[in-house]
């Protein structure tokens, strides 16, 4: 378990993390979301003892991470896959970490095989692609077989096969009862991988709840309606206070009325329906809506729209 309690971290006059509190539980994949500059990387660094807090604190398994002299047995992390010695081989890099953490040498071969780098064990890391470096970073996190794992943007540089492998790996690790904390800006991957979410903005907590609950909080819920008389039904729904936007020849996307009310109106006026489906907001839509006032450097939307035209 990871616990963050009233965590505050400042850099000069800038407050990167502001009295932040949340818990990451074992047995599920917890996603960590926030706009650029929200304080995600700072929070991860403080959890791992790489930066000292200015207020509050964090624990991993009930104690501060820095209190464990051989940390890889306690928690594994991938923060920046590029921060490795390019002149070393993958095997040498992991072997050095194994020795310094009192881990058996056999773990090096085990984790290289698990991440698909067994055949590249003798190659120098400087010649690795970003995706290969990400795999090596995952191997480093797994080296001590720890109960707690943290990953910062692990999907970067991964090809589709690598993305699918990572998704399955995170779910398997959580199913084994481990604590898996995952930061990513790729909403589609977070939506496919995470069970719980911790969302922050400008260093403060926005939400800590199941992903499905967070997505449902967005206001832009809509109903997809299929009918051979789409244009006529659109007029009827508009008169009832809804907005009906055509989507294809025989479909409407309707906001402002529930599926139940649309169905009742269609029945009353004898409109044949072939589809009536509530479409909940995507994770990306919910994230954009619920963090709109927490973006540190918002773009000028009107100017951007004008430029696009």
Buried (B, 14 or more C-beta within 10 A) or exposed (E): BBBBBEBBBBEEEEBBBBBBBBBBBBEBBBBBBBBEBBBBBBBBBBBBBEBEBBBBBBBBBEEBBEEBEEBBBBBBBBBEBEEBEEEBBBBBBBBEBBEEBEBEEEBBBBBBEBBBBBEBBEBBBEEBEEBBBBBBBBBBBBBBEBBBBBBBBBBBBBEEEBBEBBBEBBBEBBEEEBBBBBBBBBBEBBBEBBBBBBBBBBBBBBBBEBBEEBBEEBEEBBBBBBBEBBEEBBEBBEEBEBBBEEBEEBBBBBBBBEBEBBBEBBEEEEBEBEEBEEBBBBBBBBBBEBBEEBBBEEEEEEEEEEEEE
